[in-house]
Amino acid sequence: MTQEFTERLKDIETKWQKEWEQKGLHNSEMDKDQKKYYVLDMFPYPSGRMHMGHGRAFSLGDAYSRFKSMQGFNVMHPMGWDAFGMPAENAAIDRDVNPGEWTHDCINSMKKEFKRLGFSLDWSREVTTCEPEYYKWDQWIFQKMLEEGLAYRDQAEVNWCPQCETVLADEQVENGLCWRCDSIVENRDMKQWKLGITNYADELLEDLTQLEGWPDKVRKMQHDWIGKSKGAKINFSVKESDKKIEVFTTRPDTIFGATFMALAPEHSLAGEIAEENEEVARYIEEAKKRDSEAREEKSKSGVFTGFYAENPVSGEEIPIYVAEFILMDYGTGAIMAVPAHDERDFEFAQEHGIEIRKVVEPRNDHDFSKEAYDGDGDHVNSEFLNGLGKEDAIEEIVDVLKSKGLGEEDVNYKLRDWLISRQRYWGTPIPVVYCDKCGTVPVPEEDLPVELPEDVEFTGQGNPIKTSNHFIETECPECGEDARRETDTMDTFINSSWYFLRYCSPNFEDAPFDEDEANYWMNVDQYVGGVEHAVMHLLYARFFNKFLRDKGMIENDEPFEKLLTQGMVNHPAYSCPEHGWIYPEQVEDGDICSKCGQEVEVEVMKMSKSKNNVVRPSELVENYGADTARTFILRASHPEKELDWSQDGVESSREMLERINRLVIENEGLITDEEPNLSELGLEDRIVSSRIQRTKEKITESCENYEFNIAIGELDKLLTKLYWYLQRDPKPEVFSEGVRAVVKLLGPFAPHLSDELWNNELKNNEFIFESEWPKPDPELLDSEAEDIDKYFDRVASDVRDIKNMISSEPDQIKIIQASDWKYEAFEKIKENLELQDVGKIMGEILDDNLKTHAQEINQLVIKAVENPGKFQNQYMSQETESKALEENLERWREEFNVEVRISSEEKSEEEKSSRAESGRPAIVLK
């Protein structure tokens, strides 16, 4: 039956995908009379095949998109391709094909896989960033920034990847390695194009408070990357020289404790000293070979330059060192070092025998021979600052420095302007020409796009564009004389910094987007993607959005309202001592290599082609159907957590869908359009009816919070309850309500099966995608019936636990209800639980009637305070529990097929009867 059901799934998936596409079901149009909802998945790089990361991310976005559509929103859920980049260029070299040809082949392949999973994507809005119709507007935006002075060319030391032969932005260097090929990044001095993102640094920082729908960790990453620090700039004169060293410090008040200066190896003064000092030159050469992180870790490494600086307020001589833990990326590339109050300065001073001078008095005992003190306190050894606290001392020293022209208040940022030049072919051409007469000249707007040349050679060395004289040689737009085109292309993050706006009007020809459409659809209500883009893409997109807002093209300050960052997908990886990483199918008996018979090591880790532990969504679809694949992906884990691949989980998801299929098909005769009549419902009918409404409520809440794993779990519980109900002479109107709820609630997760059952079996004439999301009926919510049902489950669970302990089948079960005084005690504990103190609660509840039970009540209070949630869940009034015992008696007899007797604690002779509590009877098995 299982394989037969899988084939049924695949057949109906093909059928409904064709229906959806023919009707343009997922195409969206602006409708100002309808409330919009913009769901966006971070668009993929077209690598040729869809991997499980894609499968997870787009299943999440798709489920949410369908959910919001069924709630009545006008949903836009577009898709496109982040199609420029170095991998396509490398593929062109390896395969001797044009990057465009390779890219479009990959797009066609991935698009088929996306469609096979039945994602509700609006393909009429598809964008491909390597098409001139798209990158024309990259160039247009660049020129608007050029007009505003935000785009500019600058001589600068840059990160150079020798393998990719291109410049990298700071954000594209990870642990000193290229983010794409892991080559060691070098420093080079080149003229490069930059964008002035730092002009928006304060706004990018301040507006993080608007992003309440973003994960805190992502907002913190952006906050720290922008890295705003308030402090002062101070000028130190170099003795016996006309040179000055400018430093930035957040603690100018500690200037009297500065006992050495330190320069970054890249500092201009360090370079001048190196010309005359071989030891300094050698040190600088070695330091520059290391990445920033490695250099910061070498906090004790440095070399004395032989020069001294003068403290601007005390006149004291201070030795000048070059130290590789000082970076040009922050501040001025030079520091005044205060080893008594900074840990890195402290370590350096100890290594080099430099004085450690206390200038802030610790508030507690502190040993300055062991570590620095960076806390607050009154100033000492600081002349006119003595006795002042931190804030007053900072204000005083800044006033003194300003009055002498030696310093001033300043703000510093870790963020640097965005370096966008790339020495590669497959990217957006930078639309400027260089003229000997006119200088740097932008290409006129009417001549955009500047298209990539096709007459280039891919040798694997250098920038292929430089092999096209036809492209390079041109005329100056201003004077008509010979000129040269820029051969650098733009960083691919340019393409993804505004694509969400292009989706609003992908065929608009007069501007990057139609402003009316953009102001209807924006901002993106729900964005889904990987946390690895927390700094680069998301920061750049926010920058572009703010620039375009300032140009009057859009109204919103921020592009993305809510952000979901999904976790990685893990799978067991198998390492053989002889054969290395082997495929799962090459493992026998759980841990034996089928090739050599040796035991393999098994580790669950992120899916990776290099570890041979990849399972592709297409394999899942082929073997289990798209709906099974989607349900497993959504059910296996919370979206933000890692998802551990499980074959059992896949099988369980298919089994759940098969049970839903059978529930509908095999019970066609019970299906009715009649509404439940409350006056005619017995207990079991009430239990199921209320469970249906409660499930609607819980799944709606879970879907709103992207907790699809919880939602599917609740759906499975309702399914189990409906099968239980089938065995109990169900009322057709209650059962029918349950079936319709299950099929509708399944819609976001397994839309193909839902549409098939909704239309073919339940005889509706509409796509389930267009039907109304099920809402709970408050009149059918029955708290008493729910409590009785929960009580049944709780007692039944306790009976099973006892049976397992005694390892035998009982002939009789005794269920013993608690004494009257215990209900009174529980009620009073509940009323006073907010006091959260055992003594106070006892003082409030002990009256003459309860004092005789004080010792037992004290134990109850202790348990309630230690675990108030468990206490609240267990609590039942005496009236409700008495009714629950009566109503559930026959159910327990049927469940365990033995005699079940109910008695009270007062009348029972069982020794264990004293264990009975409100909501938790004592249980004795005979």
C-alpha angles and dihedrals in degrees: 000000000000096000090042089054091049090055089048090053092051092048095051091044090057090046097051096041087057091048093049093049095047091051094043086233096167097042113114132209132189110262114173090192091062128064110248131219121193114202115184134182117200101261115247132241106244099242095160103258134050113242130201092262087062090045093054098042095047094043088056093049092044095051091050093046092053091045093053092046091054088050088061102259124141095241127199114194108168134177137204144149132267087213108167123082150100097282091066091049091050089048089053090054094045096044100032092235134123112268090233092055092049092046095051092047088054092048092052091049095048093043090059090052092048091051091046089062090054098236114179093237124155099230091179086076096049115145128190114196096208092062115101088230087065105034091048084077093048084060093044092053090046090055092049087054089047089055090052093047091247092115113058142151118243139177106237146150106259141188108258124194108206092196097050089031092220142106118262129207116239089254090057093059112087117188090337092307133108109264091226108038104015093234117151108265118232131203118243134172110232143145108258141173116247137182119222100237088150088072085071097040096112094046093045088053098043095045091059084087088065091059098082090146092061124092111263091233092059093048089049092050090054092044091053094044092054085048104188115194128181118212142101141290113229129188119220117191118225110234117246090010141082090232125114130200115215115204133184118215135172089207108051087154090074093060092116088061094056105120100165142015124226129201128199113245087245094053113121092233091051088054092051092049090048090060088066101029119062094191092055091044092053092047092051093048092053094043093054091059091066127078124244096260094050090047094051089052091055090069094151096053119104148114131232112241097204090242131108134209127211121238103237095218104033101028089226120152113247123192116238120223135180108229126179094215086072110088129198089219092077129050115331100321090257134083140194100227119220103183096182091062107029123061098215091046088048093054091047092049092051091050093050100036096247123158118265107210123188114223100158119057111228116234091223135031110298134176109214091191090068106038146350123265113226099171131102127275143127117304121251134177086025105110109217092014094060113127095015124122122233101272095043091046092051091050092048097047093047090052091051094047092048092050090054094043090241101115149350143201112282144174121219131195132202087209115097129195113278113262105211105171115114126182096219141096108234101072142075111298113239103243102227136101130206118229124185089219104036101028119213110005127183118231108252115261092240089059094056134148101057096204127213113259118244097202095081134124121231103209098152090245126096129333112329091209089070088066091064110084088173089064099040099047111073144132127272109253090218107043103014093233124130113292140170127236121231107258097197118097129211128269108265090238086076088069094052095043094082108011091111087066094049090057088065090068109002096174098046109130104187100062141355088280143351106265095212091053092045093050089051097048101033139127106047105246096201125018121188126194149107124307088229086081093056095111111023109036098028094046093047092047090052089050093051091046092054092047092051089046089054089051087058094245099117135021106215124091096210130036101212124050099183128017129199118190110196124213128244125271114241131198133175112271121202124212119192118199089227106030102032118215109010133185119264090244088060091063121092129195091005099291111027124104109234090210100057108003094240123138113260129213114241123206130168108227144146113302109262135167089222090059094045090230100115122130112187124213089236089063091051091049093049094049101035110011131257095273091055091049092050094045093050093048092050096040102046100072147352106280094244093049128077115271115226112208113239127181088199088054091054092049091047091052092051090047091053092052090047091052090052090049092052093044090061102035099043095048101047091129092063095054114109138160093224119119120235114265107220094205091059099049122110123205096275091047090050092048093053095040092053092044089056092054093044091051091053088052095047096044092049090052092045093049091050088055093044089244094140091154089062092043093054090046090055090048090053090051091053090048090054090048092052091052088050089050091052089066092056108063094269123210106245094223092054094043091047091052088052094049093049090048093051094050093047095043089051090057100093092048106037104016098166096057090041093054091047094051094040094053108026102034103026092039099231120153101215139072109265085229087066096044123099119270109249113258124198117254106227091206090061094049104104113185093182093054090047091051091049090050093048089049090053091052093046094051093042090052091051091050091052091050091052091047090053091050095051093038094216141095114254126223093209139022121206117199111194121199120216124258121268094251091058091061090051090049093047091049092053093044088053092051092052102034091106088072087072091200123107095212095048093047092049090050091054100046107037108100129159091277095052102036092088088062096044096124094052092043090052089058090049091051092050091053091046093051093046093050111015093166093058090045093052093048093050098045118107131167116246092245093052094046092048089053092046091053091050096045095045099045096095091042091057091047090052093043096052100024093225138101112284121196129188123207140157128253092242093055099037122100093196114119091222093056091095088068092070116115136176106290093004115075124197112256127208124184118202 
